[in-house]
Amino acid sequence: MLLSVREYAAAQGVSASTIQRRLQRGELKGKRFGRAWYVQVSSVATSSEAAPETSTPLPLLGAEQMQHSPTLKELIAFSSKALNSYLLMSDRLVAEKERSFEEMQQQLNAEKQRVAELTNYVRILENLVFGKGENKTGRLQLPGVTV
């Protein structure tokens, strides 16, 4: 029988990182499916001998349960759940990026409008400075401004 690292760690009363270290050192037997590691419950006896820590042992299992390895259906079901979870996470990330992109696009459009307005004012000022904006009285005129 296989247990996830978290499930096994909870049953043993230790952290998941402790179980991961034991797997890396070979103190526990496990299998990897995708990114997730699973501990073989049959390796409980060897792990408590190899690394004596104060922990709560797993309940005793029958020989049939200890020899159980995942069937093809179980692997497909697990893979399907993992893929579904990945796709949901991916969809959420895409939606978040799209919202962020839309916000940035709105900011960019607002800045473009501001630049266009400032460019227009610069043209008006250039015309005024170089004499094209003088009226018959010799005063400068800005649109909407009386001098």
N, C-alpha and C positions, 0 to 999 in steps of 0.2 A: 504494500500500500504506500502511496506517495502522499506527503503533506507539503504544503507550501512552506517556505522558510518562516513566514510570520506565524502560521499555525503551529509549526513545530517549536518555534521559539517560545510561543505562549504556553504550550504544553510543558516545556522544559523549565519555564520560569527564567529565561535568559533573553537577551536582546537578539533581534534578527541579525545584527552585525556579527554577533558571536557565532551564530550558526553559519553565516557566510564564511567567516574565517575558518571554521572547522571544515567546511566543504573544501575550501581552497587548500588546506593542509592535508586533506585526505582522511581526516579523522571520522568523517561521515560520508556515507555513500549517497549520491544524489544524481538527479537527471535534470538536464536543462531543456526547456521547451521555450523557444524564442528567447526572451530576455529573462524569463522567470526560472528560478531553480526550485526543485522539489526534492525533499529529503526522503530516502527510502526508510520506512519505519522499521524494517528489519535491521537497520544499522543502529538502533537504539542501544542495544546491549554493548556494542563495540564503542559507541561514543561515550557512555557513562564510565567505561573502564579507561578509555584514553584520556578523557578530560574530566576528572572528578571535580564537580562544582556542586554547590547546593542547589538542587533543582527538583522539580516534581516530575517523576518519570511518567511516561505515557502509560495508559492502561494496557494490560496484557492483551495481546491479540492472538487469535487462533492461527495455526500454521497456514491455513488457506488464505487468510487475510494478509499474512506477512509475505507470501509469495506473489501476491497480486501485483501485476504491472498494468499500466493503462492499456485499455483496448483501443482499437482503431476508432471506435465510436467515441470513446472518452477523449481521445486526442483531437478528433474532429470537432467535438463540442467545445473543448477548451480553446482550440484555435479559432473557432467561430466567435466565441465570446471575446477573446483577445482582439481579434480583428474588428469586431463591432465597437469595442471600447476605443480602439485606436481611431476608427473612422469618426466616432462621435467627438473625440478630442480634436481631431483634425478639422472637422466641420466648425467647431467652436473657435478654433484658432483662425480659420479662414474668415469667419464672420467678424471676429474682433479686428483682424487686419483690414477688412473691407470698411468697417466703421472708422478706423483710424485713417485710412486712405481718404475717405469722404471728408472727414474733418480737415485734413491737411489740404485737400483740394479746395474747400471753402475758404480756408485761410489764404491760400495762394491766390484765389480769385479776388478776395478782398484787397490783398496787397497789390495785385495788378491794377485794380481800380484806383487805388490810392496813388500809384506811380503815374497812371494816366492823368489824374487830376493835377498832380504836382508838375508833370511835364507841360500841361496846358498853362498853368500859372507861370512857369519859366518862360514859355513863348510870349505870354502877355507882357511879362516884365522886360524881356529882350526888346519887344516892339516899343515899349515905353521908353526904355533907356536909349535906344538908337533913333528916337525921334518920330517913329511912326504912330505913337499913341498920343501925340499932342493934339489938342483941339484948337480952335481959333483963338482962344484966350491964352494959350501957352501953358495951360495946366495939364498935368497927367491925369488920365482917366483909367480906372480899373473897373471892370464890370462889378456892379453892386457896391462900389466904394466911391464916396464923394470926398475929394481932397480940396 
